[in-house]
Amino acid sequence: MTVEAHLESLHKKHVALEEELHALRTAPSISDTEIAECKRRKLRIKDEIQRLKSSVH
């Protein structure tokens, strides 16, 4: 997999997690722990995207 393809895949995952996070925030029975875990996963992907972008340049 090329770096560009990997970045595209990570961007898609990041968008999906953003949508999941929105759904979790609007669900009445979701705990703060579940929301925090989703935020952590999203942040890990964002960090990976930044790391890959900086290694390409």
SULHU-V321373 format. One record per helix or strand of 2 or more residues. SS is the DSSP state (2 for helix, 1 for strand). FROM is the first residue (numbers start at 1). TO is the last residue. Records with the same first field share a line. If there is no record, write none. Layout:
# SULHU-V321373
SS: FROM-TO + FROM-TO
This chain:
# SULHU-V321373
2: 3-26 + 32-56
